[in-house]
């Protein structure tokens, strides 16, 4: 493009120069005619011939300029055609290269896919072999496990049978021992009950012997309040320790007269300790007893 731009202006510049030269000559000639009109002599036909020569030169210059312009345009068209051709060739090369690249990529993908497929098949085959080995190993272990379990079961059953026999024997001995112990316990309980009943009878008899003395001791500590208590009586539940000391007195039946009830309770506490039987075996039966207090008796 730069080279074409430098060549383009030369014909135009030459044409302009030629026009300016002819204009200058014309102006000079006009000035000469205007300054000295009278002294001028008729001019012969040479100037006319010179002017005609100048116009022809101008025409030739125009033609030359047009020719050069046409040549420049043709060159421009040729270069544009060449450029277009090169562009088309470049595009065709690019297309071919792209197609080649595409084919190469497709081939690469095909090979990669084929490789992956082959690797997948090999991996699948390897996994299948490993699975087969694992299943065979599993079956072997299961068979070995079943054998051990069967042996363990047989041993367990044998031990269970022995244990059962031992437990049966132990149970028989224990039941026999329990029977003997139950018989001995029943005999002990029978003897203990007989002894308890005897002790209770003895305690009752012993208490009967001292009942009057207790009654008199309480009566001796009774401060009779004012009033008529004829036909009245009050009952108490008395609790004593082993020495006969009164620890608790609870009225179980009132006489209906508060003064009599209170005075009788005070008399019991004052009479402490009461003369209960001193034998230790009687205390369990005599530690709590009912006492009826009556002013008449």
C-alpha angles and dihedrals in degrees: 000000000000094000091051091050092054094050095046102071098049098086092045092050092050090049092051092048092051092050092049092050092051091046090051092050090048092050092049090050092050093050091051092052093048096047097048109024096150100047094050117107125214108278119231124231096274097090089052089052090048091051091051090050091052093052090049089052089050090051091048089049090051091050091046091049091047090048092049090045091050089046090050091049091047089049089048091050090046091051091045089049089046090047091048090048091049090047090051090046089048091048090047090050089046090049091048091046090048090048090047090048091047091050090047091050091046090049090047091050090046091051091045091049090047090048092048090047091050092047090047090051091048090047090048090049091048092049091048090053091047090048090050091050091046091051091048090049089047092051091048092050092045091051090048090046092050090050092051091044091051091049091045090048092051090048091046092050090049091050090044091052091049090046090049092052090046091048091048090051091045090048091050091051092045092049090049090048091046090050091052092045091047091050090047091046091048089051091048091048091048090050091044091050091048089049091046092050090048091048090048091051091047091047092050090048092047092047090049088057092055100034093093091048091053090048092051093045091054092044089051090057095046118112103204112223122216115279145067112286097169111151093008128124137170129206127217137184105225124196121195137178125237091278093053095255111152109242100169138016120187123176110233097177127018124222090220091248117093094201092055093046093050095044092049092050090050090050091054093053090046091051091057127154094052120206099251122162110283099216110113093220090063097054095081090060098038103040089096124029143156118255125192117200120199125172091216096052 
